[in-house]
Amino acid sequence: MVNGFIVHRNAGHPWDRRPGWDIMEVKAPTEAALSNFIAKAAQKLWQVWIRDNVGQASAVLYKPAHATSTWSDLPQTA
C-alpha cells in the first residue's frame, strides 16, 4: 500500500476474528504524519492495535463496527 488508509468493514476482532469489528490499515510518509492521522482517527473512536516501530510509519487500528461512543476492549475479570 502506498501512503493512505484502507478500512475493512466487519473484518472481525484483531485478536480472535469475532464479528462486529472494523479494521483500518494506515501507511504515512512520516512518523509525525502517522501520529497526526492516529489522533484524528481516535476522535472517530478508532484505537491502535499495532503500530510499526521500525521506521515504516504504519499502523493497524480497530473499533466496534457500529461504535457511537468511547469503548474499552480490556478483558473482563471475574
mmCIF file of the N, C-alpha and C atoms, coordinates in Angstrom:
data_MODEL
# 
_entry.id   MODEL 
# 
loop_
_atom_site.group_PDB 
_atom_site.id 
_atom_site.type_symbol 
_atom_site.label_atom_id 
_atom_site.label_alt_id 
_atom_site.label_comp_id 
_atom_site.label_asym_id 
_atom_site.label_entity_id 
_atom_site.label_seq_id 
_atom_site.pdbx_PDB_ins_code 
_atom_site.Cartn_x 
_atom_site.Cartn_y 
_atom_site.Cartn_z 
_atom_site.occupancy 
_atom_site.B_iso_or_equiv 
_atom_site.pdbx_formal_charge 
_atom_site.auth_seq_id 
_atom_site.auth_comp_id 
_atom_site.auth_asym_id 
_atom_site.auth_atom_id 
_atom_site.pdbx_PDB_model_num 
ATOM 1   N N  . MET A 1 1  ? 0.854   -1.181  0.000  1.00 0.00 ? 1  MET A N  1 
ATOM 2   C CA . MET A 1 1  ? 0.000   0.000   0.000  1.00 0.00 ? 1  MET A CA 1 
ATOM 3   C C  . MET A 1 1  ? 0.893   1.234   0.000  1.00 0.00 ? 1  MET A C  1 
ATOM 4   N N  . VAL A 1 2  ? 0.575   2.180   -0.839 1.00 0.00 ? 2  VAL A N  1 
ATOM 5   C CA . VAL A 1 2  ? 1.225   3.486   -0.842 1.00 0.00 ? 2  VAL A CA 1 
ATOM 6   C C  . VAL A 1 2  ? 0.627   4.259   0.330  1.00 0.00 ? 2  VAL A C  1 
ATOM 7   N N  . ASN A 1 3  ? 1.123   5.436   0.628  1.00 0.00 ? 3  ASN A N  1 
ATOM 8   C CA . ASN A 1 3  ? 0.579   6.227   1.728  1.00 0.00 ? 3  ASN A CA 1 
ATOM 9   C C  . ASN A 1 3  ? -0.928  6.359   1.605  1.00 0.00 ? 3  ASN A C  1 
ATOM 10  N N  . GLY A 1 4  ? -1.617  6.185   2.721  1.00 0.00 ? 4  GLY A N  1 
ATOM 11  C CA . GLY A 1 4  ? -3.070  6.267   2.745  1.00 0.00 ? 4  GLY A CA 1 
ATOM 12  C C  . GLY A 1 4  ? -3.628  5.283   3.750  1.00 0.00 ? 4  GLY A C  1 
ATOM 13  N N  . PHE A 1 5  ? -4.913  4.968   3.592  1.00 0.00 ? 5  PHE A N  1 
ATOM 14  C CA . PHE A 1 5  ? -5.519  4.019   4.515  1.00 0.00 ? 5  PHE A CA 1 
ATOM 15  C C  . PHE A 1 5  ? -6.574  3.191   3.799  1.00 0.00 ? 5  PHE A C  1 
ATOM 16  N N  . ILE A 1 6  ? -6.826  2.011   4.357  1.00 0.00 ? 6  ILE A N  1 
ATOM 17  C CA . ILE A 1 6  ? -7.855  1.101   3.862  1.00 0.00 ? 6  ILE A CA 1 
ATOM 18  C C  . ILE A 1 6  ? -8.662  0.644   5.067  1.00 0.00 ? 6  ILE A C  1 
ATOM 19  N N  . VAL A 1 7  ? -9.987  0.748   4.974  1.00 0.00 ? 7  VAL A N  1 
ATOM 20  C CA . VAL A 1 7  ? -10.868 0.267   6.037  1.00 0.00 ? 7  VAL A CA 1 
ATOM 21  C C  . VAL A 1 7  ? -11.484 -1.052  5.591  1.00 0.00 ? 7  VAL A C  1 
ATOM 22  N N  . HIS A 1 8  ? -11.403 -2.037  6.458  1.00 0.00 ? 8  HIS A N  1 
ATOM 23  C CA . HIS A 1 8  ? -12.014 -3.347  6.221  1.00 0.00 ? 8  HIS A CA 1 
ATOM 24  C C  . HIS A 1 8  ? -13.212 -3.448  7.161  1.00 0.00 ? 8  HIS A C  1 
ATOM 25  N N  . ARG A 1 9  ? -14.410 -3.300  6.617  1.00 0.00 ? 9  ARG A N  1 
ATOM 26  C CA . ARG A 1 9  ? -15.632 -3.332  7.425  1.00 0.00 ? 9  ARG A CA 1 
ATOM 27  C C  . ARG A 1 9  ? -15.957 -4.761  7.857  1.00 0.00 ? 9  ARG A C  1 
ATOM 28  N N  . ASN A 1 10 ? -16.345 -4.895  9.120  1.00 0.00 ? 10 ASN A N  1 
ATOM 29  C CA . ASN A 1 10 ? -16.733 -6.171  9.723  1.00 0.00 ? 10 ASN A CA 1 
ATOM 30  C C  . ASN A 1 10 ? -15.678 -7.257  9.457  1.00 0.00 ? 10 ASN A C  1 
ATOM 31  N N  . ALA A 1 11 ? -14.414 -6.877  9.605  1.00 0.00 ? 11 ALA A N  1 
ATOM 32  C CA . ALA A 1 11 ? -13.306 -7.804  9.363  1.00 0.00 ? 11 ALA A CA 1 
ATOM 33  C C  . ALA A 1 11 ? -13.107 -8.780  10.512 1.00 0.00 ? 11 ALA A C  1 
ATOM 34  N N  . GLY A 1 12 ? -13.697 -8.492  11.648 1.00 0.00 ? 12 GLY A N  1 
ATOM 35  C CA . GLY A 1 12 ? -13.511 -9.330  12.826 1.00 0.00 ? 12 GLY A CA 1 
ATOM 36  C C  . GLY A 1 12 ? -12.522 -8.701  13.786 1.00 0.00 ? 12 GLY A C  1 
ATOM 37  N N  . HIS A 1 13 ? -12.647 -9.061  15.056 1.00 0.00 ? 13 HIS A N  1 
ATOM 38  C CA . HIS A 1 13 ? -11.749 -8.543  16.084 1.00 0.00 ? 13 HIS A CA 1 
ATOM 39  C C  . HIS A 1 13 ? -10.323 -8.974  15.753 1.00 0.00 ? 13 HIS A C  1 
ATOM 40  N N  . PRO A 1 14 ? -9.345  -8.091  15.922 1.00 0.00 ? 14 PRO A N  1 
ATOM 41  C CA . PRO A 1 14 ? -7.982  -8.444  15.523 1.00 0.00 ? 14 PRO A CA 1 
ATOM 42  C C  . PRO A 1 14 ? -7.383  -9.607  16.317 1.00 0.00 ? 14 PRO A C  1 
ATOM 43  N N  . TRP A 1 15 ? -7.863  -9.862  17.537 1.00 0.00 ? 15 TRP A N  1 
ATOM 44  C CA . TRP A 1 15 ? -7.288  -10.950 18.335 1.00 0.00 ? 15 TRP A CA 1 
ATOM 45  C C  . TRP A 1 15 ? -7.878  -12.302 17.992 1.00 0.00 ? 15 TRP A C  1 
ATOM 46  N N  . ASP A 1 16 ? -9.188  -12.344 17.720 1.00 0.00 ? 16 ASP A N  1 
ATOM 47  C CA . ASP A 1 16 ? -9.825  -13.661 17.552 1.00 0.00 ? 16 ASP A CA 1 
ATOM 48  C C  . ASP A 1 16 ? -10.872 -13.715 16.438 1.00 0.00 ? 16 ASP A C  1 
ATOM 49  N N  . ARG A 1 17 ? -10.973 -12.668 15.645 1.00 0.00 ? 17 ARG A N  1 
ATOM 50  C CA . ARG A 1 17 ? -11.880 -12.597 14.485 1.00 0.00 ? 17 ARG A CA 1 
ATOM 51  C C  . ARG A 1 17 ? -13.365 -12.626 14.837 1.00 0.00 ? 17 ARG A C  1 
ATOM 52  N N  . ARG A 1 18 ? -13.725 -12.285 16.097 1.00 0.00 ? 18 ARG A N  1 
ATOM 53  C CA . ARG A 1 18 ? -15.147 -12.155 16.428 1.00 0.00 ? 18 ARG A CA 1 
ATOM 54  C C  . ARG A 1 18 ? -15.780 -11.159 15.480 1.00 0.00 ? 18 ARG A C  1 
ATOM 55  N N  . PRO A 1 19 ? -16.989 -11.438 14.988 1.00 0.00 ? 19 PRO A N  1 
ATOM 56  C CA . PRO A 1 19 ? -17.648 -10.497 14.078 1.00 0.00 ? 19 PRO A CA 1 
ATOM 57  C C  . PRO A 1 19 ? -18.014 -9.193  14.785 1.00 0.00 ? 19 PRO A C  1 
ATOM 58  N N  . GLY A 1 20 ? -18.230 -8.157  13.982 1.00 0.00 ? 20 GLY A N  1 
ATOM 59  C CA . GLY A 1 20 ? -18.687 -6.881  14.515 1.00 0.00 ? 20 GLY A CA 1 
ATOM 60  C C  . GLY A 1 20 ? -17.592 -5.851  14.738 1.00 0.00 ? 20 GLY A C  1 
ATOM 61  N N  . TRP A 1 21 ? -16.426 -6.059  14.162 1.00 0.00 ? 21 TRP A N  1 
ATOM 62  C CA . TRP A 1 21 ? -15.307 -5.139  14.343 1.00 0.00 ? 21 TRP A CA 1 
ATOM 63  C C  . TRP A 1 21 ? -14.764 -4.695  12.987 1.00 0.00 ? 21 TRP A C  1 
ATOM 64  N N  . ASP A 1 22 ? -14.392 -3.413  12.895 1.00 0.00 ? 22 ASP A N  1 
ATOM 65  C CA . ASP A 1 22 ? -13.770 -2.858  11.696 1.00 0.00 ? 22 ASP A CA 1 
ATOM 66  C C  . ASP A 1 22 ? -12.266 -2.734  11.933 1.00 0.00 ? 22 ASP A C  1 
ATOM 67  N N  . ILE A 1 23 ? -11.490 -2.894  10.886 1.00 0.00 ? 23 ILE A N  1 
ATOM 68  C CA . ILE A 1 23 ? -10.029 -2.782  10.928 1.00 0.00 ? 23 ILE A CA 1 
ATOM 69  C C  . ILE A 1 23 ? -9.613  -1.720  9.911  1.00 0.00 ? 23 ILE A C  1 
ATOM 70  N N  . MET A 1 24 ? -8.615  -0.895  10.265 1.00 0.00 ? 24 MET A N  1 
ATOM 71  C CA . MET A 1 24 ? -8.090  0.099   9.331  1.00 0.00 ? 24 MET A CA 1 
ATOM 72  C C  . MET A 1 24 ? -6.569  -0.035  9.263  1.00 0.00 ? 24 MET A C  1 
ATOM 73  N N  . GLU A 1 25 ? -6.046  -0.193  8.055  1.00 0.00 ? 25 GLU A N  1 
ATOM 74  C CA . GLU A 1 25 ? -4.606  -0.205  7.814  1.00 0.00 ? 25 GLU A CA 1 
ATOM 75  C C  . GLU A 1 25 ? -4.195  1.201   7.379  1.00 0.00 ? 25 GLU A C  1 
ATOM 76  N N  . VAL A 1 26 ? -3.105  1.710   7.960  1.00 0.00 ? 26 VAL A N  1 
ATOM 77  C CA . VAL A 1 26 ? -2.647  3.072   7.670  1.00 0.00 ? 26 VAL A CA 1 
ATOM 78  C C  . VAL A 1 26 ? -1.161  3.046   7.327  1.00 0.00 ? 26 VAL A C  1 
ATOM 79  N N  . LYS A 1 27 ? -0.781  3.789   6.301  1.00 0.00 ? 27 LYS A N  1 
ATOM 80  C CA . LYS A 1 27 ? 0.634   3.995   5.974  1.00 0.00 ? 27 LYS A CA 1 
ATOM 81  C C  . LYS A 1 27 ? 0.813   5.482   5.703  1.00 0.00 ? 27 LYS A C  1 
ATOM 82  N N  . ALA A 1 28 ? 1.792   6.085   6.369  1.00 0.00 ? 28 ALA A N  1 
ATOM 83  C CA . ALA A 1 28 ? 2.020   7.525   6.252  1.00 0.00 ? 28 ALA A CA 1 
ATOM 84  C C  . ALA A 1 28 ? 3.455   7.785   5.785  1.00 0.00 ? 28 ALA A C  1 
ATOM 85  N N  . PRO A 1 29 ? 3.709   8.988   5.255  1.00 0.00 ? 29 PRO A N  1 
ATOM 86  C CA . PRO A 1 29 ? 5.058   9.299   4.776  1.00 0.00 ? 29 PRO A CA 1 
ATOM 87  C C  . PRO A 1 29 ? 6.073   9.507   5.902  1.00 0.00 ? 29 PRO A C  1 
ATOM 88  N N  . THR A 1 30 ? 5.594   9.895   7.095  1.00 0.00 ? 30 THR A N  1 
ATOM 89  C CA . THR A 1 30 ? 6.487   10.142  8.232  1.00 0.00 ? 30 THR A CA 1 
ATOM 90  C C  . THR A 1 30 ? 5.808   9.700   9.522  1.00 0.00 ? 30 THR A C  1 
ATOM 91  N N  . GLU A 1 31 ? 6.605   9.545   10.574 1.00 0.00 ? 31 GLU A N  1 
ATOM 92  C CA . GLU A 1 31 ? 6.047   9.209   11.888 1.00 0.00 ? 31 GLU A CA 1 
ATOM 93  C C  . GLU A 1 31 ? 5.131   10.327  12.391 1.00 0.00 ? 31 GLU A C  1 
ATOM 94  N N  . ALA A 1 32 ? 5.505   11.579  12.124 1.00 0.00 ? 32 ALA A N  1 
ATOM 95  C CA . ALA A 1 32 ? 4.669   12.705  12.555 1.00 0.00 ? 32 ALA A CA 1 
ATOM 96  C C  . ALA A 1 32 ? 3.314   12.667  11.858 1.00 0.00 ? 32 ALA A C  1 
ATOM 97  N N  . ALA A 1 33 ? 3.304   12.373  10.573 1.00 0.00 ? 33 ALA A N  1 
ATOM 98  C CA . ALA A 1 33 ? 2.042   12.282  9.832  1.00 0.00 ? 33 ALA A CA 1 
ATOM 99  C C  . ALA A 1 33 ? 1.198   11.126  10.355 1.00 0.00 ? 33 ALA A C  1 
ATOM 100 N N  . LEU A 1 34 ? 1.849   10.015  10.699 1.00 0.00 ? 34 LEU A N  1 
ATOM 101 C CA . LEU A 1 34 ? 1.121   8.873   11.256 1.00 0.00 ? 34 LEU A CA 1 
ATOM 102 C C  . LEU A 1 34 ? 0.511   9.236   12.606 1.00 0.00 ? 34 LEU A C  1 
ATOM 103 N N  . SER A 1 35 ? 1.273   9.904   13.453 1.00 0.00 ? 35 SER A N  1 
ATOM 104 C CA . SER A 1 35 ? 0.749   10.327  14.758 1.00 0.00 ? 35 SER A CA 1 
ATOM 105 C C  . SER A 1 35 ? -0.445  11.252  14.588 1.00 0.00 ? 35 SER A C  1 
ATOM 106 N N  . ASN A 1 36 ? -0.370  12.165  13.637 1.00 0.00 ? 36 ASN A N  1 
ATOM 107 C CA . ASN A 1 36 ? -1.471  13.086  13.364 1.00 0.00 ? 36 ASN A CA 1 
ATOM 108 C C  . ASN A 1 36 ? -2.707  12.318  12.887 1.00 0.00 ? 36 ASN A C  1 
ATOM 109 N N  . PHE A 1 37 ? -2.516  11.354  11.991 1.00 0.00 ? 37 PHE A N  1 
ATOM 110 C CA . PHE A 1 37 ? -3.632  10.548  11.487 1.00 0.00 ? 37 PHE A CA 1 
ATOM 111 C C  . PHE A 1 37 ? -4.279  9.765   12.626 1.00 0.00 ? 37 PHE A C  1 
ATOM 112 N N  . ILE A 1 38 ? -3.459  9.148   13.476 1.00 0.00 ? 38 ILE A N  1 
ATOM 113 C CA . ILE A 1 38 ? -3.984  8.360   14.594 1.00 0.00 ? 38 ILE A CA 1 
ATOM 114 C C  . ILE A 1 38 ? -4.774  9.248   15.549 1.00 0.00 ? 38 ILE A C  1 
ATOM 115 N N  . ALA A 1 39 ? -4.289  10.455  15.816 1.00 0.00 ? 39 ALA A N  1 
ATOM 116 C CA . ALA A 1 39 ? -5.012  11.375  16.704 1.00 0.00 ? 39 ALA A CA 1 
ATOM 117 C C  . ALA A 1 39 ? -6.381  11.725  16.130 1.00 0.00 ? 39 ALA A C  1 
ATOM 118 N N  . LYS A 1 40 ? -6.438  11.974  14.834 1.00 0.00 ? 40 LYS A N  1 
ATOM 119 C CA . LYS A 1 40 ? -7.723  12.290  14.198 1.00 0.00 ? 40 LYS A CA 1 
ATOM 120 C C  . LYS A 1 40 ? -8.641  11.068  14.179 1.00 0.00 ? 40 LYS A C  1 
ATOM 121 N N  . ALA A 1 41 ? -8.078  9.888   13.937 1.00 0.00 ? 41 ALA A N  1 
ATOM 122 C CA . ALA A 1 41 ? -8.881  8.660   13.932 1.00 0.00 ? 41 ALA A CA 1 
ATOM 123 C C  . ALA A 1 41 ? -9.442  8.372   15.324 1.00 0.00 ? 41 ALA A C  1 
ATOM 124 N N  . ALA A 1 42 ? -8.674  8.687   16.363 1.00 0.00 ? 42 ALA A N  1 
ATOM 125 C CA . ALA A 1 42 ? -9.145  8.471   17.736 1.00 0.00 ? 42 ALA A CA 1 
ATOM 126 C C  . ALA A 1 42 ? -10.390 9.302   18.025 1.00 0.00 ? 42 ALA A C  1 
ATOM 127 N N  . GLN A 1 43 ? -10.489 10.472  17.417 1.00 0.00 ? 43 GLN A N  1 
ATOM 128 C CA . GLN A 1 43 ? -11.688 11.299  17.582 1.00 0.00 ? 43 GLN A CA 1 
ATOM 129 C C  . GLN A 1 43 ? -12.907 10.625  16.967 1.00 0.00 ? 43 GLN A C  1 
ATOM 130 N N  . LYS A 1 44 ? -12.657 9.679   16.060 1.00 0.00 ? 44 LYS A N  1 
ATOM 131 C CA . LYS A 1 44 ? -13.745 8.925   15.422 1.00 0.00 ? 44 LYS A CA 1 
ATOM 132 C C  . LYS A 1 44 ? -13.814 7.506   15.991 1.00 0.00 ? 44 LYS A C  1 
ATOM 133 N N  . LEU A 1 45 ? -13.268 7.336   17.210 1.00 0.00 ? 45 LEU A N  1 
ATOM 134 C CA . LEU A 1 45 ? -13.382 6.121   18.020 1.00 0.00 ? 45 LEU A CA 1 
ATOM 135 C C  . LEU A 1 45 ? -12.470 4.968   17.615 1.00 0.00 ? 45 LEU A C  1 
ATOM 136 N N  . TRP A 1 46 ? -11.501 5.189   16.737 1.00 0.00 ? 46 TRP A N  1 
ATOM 137 C CA . TRP A 1 46 ? -10.541 4.147   16.382 1.00 0.00 ? 46 TRP A CA 1 
ATOM 138 C C  . TRP A 1 46 ? -9.470  4.059   17.460 1.00 0.00 ? 46 TRP A C  1 
ATOM 139 N N  . GLN A 1 47 ? -8.983  2.842   17.739 1.00 0.00 ? 47 GLN A N  1 
ATOM 140 C CA . GLN A 1 47 ? -7.872  2.627   18.665 1.00 0.00 ? 47 GLN A CA 1 
ATOM 141 C C  . GLN A 1 47 ? -6.768  1.859   17.946 1.00 0.00 ? 47 GLN A C  1 
ATOM 142 N N  . VAL A 1 48 ? -5.532  2.102   18.357 1.00 0.00 ? 48 VAL A N  1 
ATOM 143 C CA . VAL A 1 48 ? -4.389  1.427   17.741 1.00 0.00 ? 48 VAL A CA 1 
ATOM 144 C C  . VAL A 1 48 ? -4.306  -0.011  18.235 1.00 0.00 ? 48 VAL A C  1 
ATOM 145 N N  . TRP A 1 49 ? -4.165  -0.932  17.299 1.00 0.00 ? 49 TRP A N  1 
ATOM 146 C CA . TRP A 1 49 ? -3.887  -2.328  17.638 1.00 0.00 ? 49 TRP A CA 1 
ATOM 147 C C  . TRP A 1 49 ? -2.382  -2.568  17.514 1.00 0.00 ? 49 TRP A C  1 
ATOM 148 N N  . ILE A 1 50 ? -1.815  -2.214  16.365 1.00 0.00 ? 50 ILE A N  1 
ATOM 149 C CA . ILE A 1 50 ? -0.379  -2.383  16.131 1.00 0.00 ? 50 ILE A CA 1 
ATOM 150 C C  . ILE A 1 50 ? 0.157   -1.112  15.473 1.00 0.00 ? 50 ILE A C  1 
ATOM 151 N N  . ARG A 1 51 ? 1.286   -0.636  15.990 1.00 0.00 ? 51 ARG A N  1 
ATOM 152 C CA . ARG A 1 51 ? 1.970   0.491   15.342 1.00 0.00 ? 51 ARG A CA 1 
ATOM 153 C C  . ARG A 1 51 ? 3.401   0.064   15.071 1.00 0.00 ? 51 ARG A C  1 
ATOM 154 N N  . ASP A 1 52 ? 3.827   0.138   13.824 1.00 0.00 ? 52 ASP A N  1 
ATOM 155 C CA . ASP A 1 52 ? 5.171   -0.279  13.431 1.00 0.00 ? 52 ASP A CA 1 
ATOM 156 C C  . ASP A 1 52 ? 6.195   0.609   14.120 1.00 0.00 ? 52 ASP A C  1 
ATOM 157 N N  . ASN A 1 53 ? 7.212   0.004   14.687 1.00 0.00 ? 53 ASN A N  1 
ATOM 158 C CA . ASN A 1 53 ? 8.237   0.794   15.365 1.00 0.00 ? 53 ASN A CA 1 
ATOM 159 C C  . ASN A 1 53 ? 9.620   0.584   14.748 1.00 0.00 ? 53 ASN A C  1 
ATOM 160 N N  . VAL A 1 54 ? 9.641   0.185   13.479 1.00 0.00 ? 54 VAL A N  1 
ATOM 161 C CA . VAL A 1 54 ? 10.929  0.003   12.803 1.00 0.00 ? 54 VAL A CA 1 
ATOM 162 C C  . VAL A 1 54 ? 11.060  0.911   11.584 1.00 0.00 ? 54 VAL A C  1 
ATOM 163 N N  . GLY A 1 55 ? 10.419  2.078   11.640 1.00 0.00 ? 55 GLY A N  1 
ATOM 164 C CA . GLY A 1 55 ? 10.602  3.064   10.588 1.00 0.00 ? 55 GLY A CA 1 
ATOM 165 C C  . GLY A 1 55 ? 9.676   2.968   9.397  1.00 0.00 ? 55 GLY A C  1 
ATOM 166 N N  . GLN A 1 56 ? 8.632   2.190   9.462  1.00 0.00 ? 56 GLN A N  1 
ATOM 167 C CA . GLN A 1 56 ? 7.723   2.058   8.328  1.00 0.00 ? 56 GLN A CA 1 
ATOM 168 C C  . GLN A 1 56 ? 6.569   3.060   8.349  1.00 0.00 ? 56 GLN A C  1 
ATOM 169 N N  . ALA A 1 57 ? 6.340   3.770   9.449  1.00 0.00 ? 57 ALA A N  1 
ATOM 170 C CA . ALA A 1 57 ? 5.237   4.738   9.594  1.00 0.00 ? 57 ALA A CA 1 
ATOM 171 C C  . ALA A 1 57 ? 3.918   4.103   9.166  1.00 0.00 ? 57 ALA A C  1 
ATOM 172 N N  . SER A 1 58 ? 3.583   2.997   9.814  1.00 0.00 ? 58 SER A N  1 
ATOM 173 C CA . SER A 1 58 ? 2.333   2.312   9.506  1.00 0.00 ? 58 SER A CA 1 
ATOM 174 C C  . SER A 1 58 ? 1.700   1.813   10.797 1.00 0.00 ? 58 SER A C  1 
ATOM 175 N N  . ALA A 1 59 ? 0.399   1.550   10.724 1.00 0.00 ? 59 ALA A N  1 
ATOM 176 C CA . ALA A 1 59 ? -0.331  1.077   11.899 1.00 0.00 ? 59 ALA A CA 1 
ATOM 177 C C  . ALA A 1 59 ? -1.589  0.348   11.457 1.00 0.00 ? 59 ALA A C  1 
ATOM 178 N N  . VAL A 1 60 ? -2.143  -0.418  12.387 1.00 0.00 ? 60 VAL A N  1 
ATOM 179 C CA . VAL A 1 60 ? -3.446  -1.046  12.205 1.00 0.00 ? 60 VAL A CA 1 
ATOM 180 C C  . VAL A 1 60 ? -4.302  -0.594  13.376 1.00 0.00 ? 60 VAL A C  1 
ATOM 181 N N  . LEU A 1 61 ? -5.476  -0.047  13.056 1.00 0.00 ? 61 LEU A N  1 
ATOM 182 C CA . LEU A 1 61 ? -6.408  0.424   14.071 1.00 0.00 ? 61 LEU A CA 1 
ATOM 183 C C  . LEU A 1 61 ? -7.671  -0.416  14.005 1.00 0.00 ? 61 LEU A C  1 
ATOM 184 N N  . TYR A 1 62 ? -8.465  -0.383  15.075 1.00 0.00 ? 62 TYR A N  1 
ATOM 185 C CA . TYR A 1 62 ? -9.710  -1.143  15.081 1.00 0.00 ? 62 TYR A CA 1 
ATOM 186 C C  . TYR A 1 62 ? -10.751 -0.464  15.950 1.00 0.00 ? 62 TYR A C  1 
ATOM 187 N N  . LYS A 1 63 ? -12.018 -0.848  15.752 1.00 0.00 ? 63 LYS A N  1 
ATOM 188 C CA . LYS A 1 63 ? -13.121 -0.339  16.561 1.00 0.00 ? 63 LYS A CA 1 
ATOM 189 C C  . LYS A 1 63 ? -14.340 -1.227  16.332 1.00 0.00 ? 63 LYS A C  1 
ATOM 190 N N  . PRO A 1 64 ? -15.291 -1.198  17.283 1.00 0.00 ? 64 PRO A N  1 
ATOM 191 C CA . PRO A 1 64 ? -16.546 -1.905  17.028 1.00 0.00 ? 64 PRO A CA 1 
ATOM 192 C C  . PRO A 1 64 ? -17.202 -1.312  15.781 1.00 0.00 ? 64 PRO A C  1 
ATOM 193 N N  . ALA A 1 65 ? -17.803 -2.143  14.966 1.00 0.00 ? 65 ALA A N  1 
ATOM 194 C CA . ALA A 1 65 ? -18.345 -1.714  13.675 1.00 0.00 ? 65 ALA A CA 1 
ATOM 195 C C  . ALA A 1 65 ? -19.346 -0.572  13.787 1.00 0.00 ? 65 ALA A C  1 
ATOM 196 N N  . HIS A 1 66 ? -20.143 -0.544  14.820 1.00 0.00 ? 66 HIS A N  1 
ATOM 197 C CA . HIS A 1 66 ? -21.176 0.487   14.940 1.00 0.00 ? 66 HIS A CA 1 
ATOM 198 C C  . HIS A 1 66 ? -20.955 1.359   16.176 1.00 0.00 ? 66 HIS A C  1 
ATOM 199 N N  . ALA A 1 67 ? -19.710 1.613   16.528 1.00 0.00 ? 67 ALA A N  1 
ATOM 200 C CA . ALA A 1 67 ? -19.396 2.408   17.716 1.00 0.00 ? 67 ALA A CA 1 
ATOM 201 C C  . ALA A 1 67 ? -19.944 3.824   17.582 1.00 0.00 ? 67 ALA A C  1 
ATOM 202 N N  . THR A 1 68 ? -20.601 4.287   18.638 1.00 0.00 ? 68 THR A N  1 
ATOM 203 C CA . THR A 1 68 ? -21.124 5.655   18.676 1.00 0.00 ? 68 THR A CA 1 
ATOM 204 C C  . THR A 1 68 ? -20.628 6.409   19.904 1.00 0.00 ? 68 THR A C  1 
ATOM 205 N N  . SER A 1 69 ? -19.854 5.737   20.748 1.00 0.00 ? 69 SER A N  1 
ATOM 206 C CA . SER A 1 69 ? -19.282 6.377   21.929 1.00 0.00 ? 69 SER A CA 1 
ATOM 207 C C  . SER A 1 69 ? -17.978 5.660   22.272 1.00 0.00 ? 69 SER A C  1 
ATOM 208 N N  . THR A 1 70 ? -17.231 6.231   23.211 1.00 0.00 ? 70 THR A N  1 
ATOM 209 C CA . THR A 1 70 ? -15.961 5.616   23.587 1.00 0.00 ? 70 THR A CA 1 
ATOM 210 C C  . THR A 1 70 ? -16.194 4.186   24.051 1.00 0.00 ? 70 THR A C  1 
ATOM 211 N N  . TRP A 1 71 ? -15.203 3.356   23.873 1.00 0.00 ? 71 TRP A N  1 
ATOM 212 C CA . TRP A 1 71 ? -15.333 1.944   24.202 1.00 0.00 ? 71 TRP A CA 1 
ATOM 213 C C  . TRP A 1 71 ? -14.016 1.440   24.775 1.00 0.00 ? 71 TRP A C  1 
ATOM 214 N N  . SER A 1 72 ? -14.075 0.300   25.443 1.00 0.00 ? 72 SER A N  1 
ATOM 215 C CA . SER A 1 72 ? -12.894 -0.327  26.018 1.00 0.00 ? 72 SER A CA 1 
ATOM 216 C C  . SER A 1 72 ? -12.857 -1.784  25.591 1.00 0.00 ? 72 SER A C  1 
ATOM 217 N N  . ASP A 1 73 ? -11.675 -2.263  25.322 1.00 0.00 ? 73 ASP A N  1 
ATOM 218 C CA . ASP A 1 73 ? -11.501 -3.651  24.916 1.00 0.00 ? 73 ASP A CA 1 
ATOM 219 C C  . ASP A 1 73 ? -10.677 -4.411  25.949 1.00 0.00 ? 73 ASP A C  1 
ATOM 220 N N  . LEU A 1 74 ? -10.668 -3.913  27.182 1.00 0.00 ? 74 LEU A N  1 
ATOM 221 C CA . LEU A 1 74 ? -9.918  -4.591  28.233 1.00 0.00 ? 74 LEU A CA 1 
ATOM 222 C C  . LEU A 1 74 ? -10.633 -5.873  28.634 1.00 0.00 ? 74 LEU A C  1 
ATOM 223 N N  . PRO A 1 75 ? -9.881  -6.939  28.882 1.00 0.00 ? 75 PRO A N  1 
ATOM 224 C CA . PRO A 1 75 ? -10.525 -8.187  29.310 1.00 0.00 ? 75 PRO A CA 1 
ATOM 225 C C  . PRO A 1 75 ? -11.290 -7.992  30.616 1.00 0.00 ? 75 PRO A C  1 
ATOM 226 N N  . GLN A 1 76 ? -12.420 -8.648  30.723 1.00 0.00 ? 76 GLN A N  1 
ATOM 227 C CA . GLN A 1 76 ? -13.229 -8.579  31.938 1.00 0.00 ? 76 GLN A CA 1 
ATOM 228 C C  . GLN A 1 76 ? -12.700 -9.600  32.943 1.00 0.00 ? 76 GLN A C  1 
ATOM 229 N N  . THR A 1 77 ? -12.640 -9.213  34.212 1.00 0.00 ? 77 THR A N  1 
ATOM 230 C CA . THR A 1 77 ? -12.204 -10.150 35.250 1.00 0.00 ? 77 THR A CA 1 
ATOM 231 C C  . THR A 1 77 ? -13.411 -10.600 36.051 1.00 0.00 ? 77 THR A C  1 
ATOM 232 N N  . ALA A 1 78 ? -13.324 -11.787 36.597 1.00 0.00 ? 78 ALA A N  1 
ATOM 233 C CA . ALA A 1 78 ? -14.458 -12.346 37.361 1.00 0.00 ? 78 ALA A CA 1 
ATOM 234 C C  . ALA A 1 78 ? -14.550 -11.744 38.731 1.00 0.00 ? 78 ALA A C  1 
# 
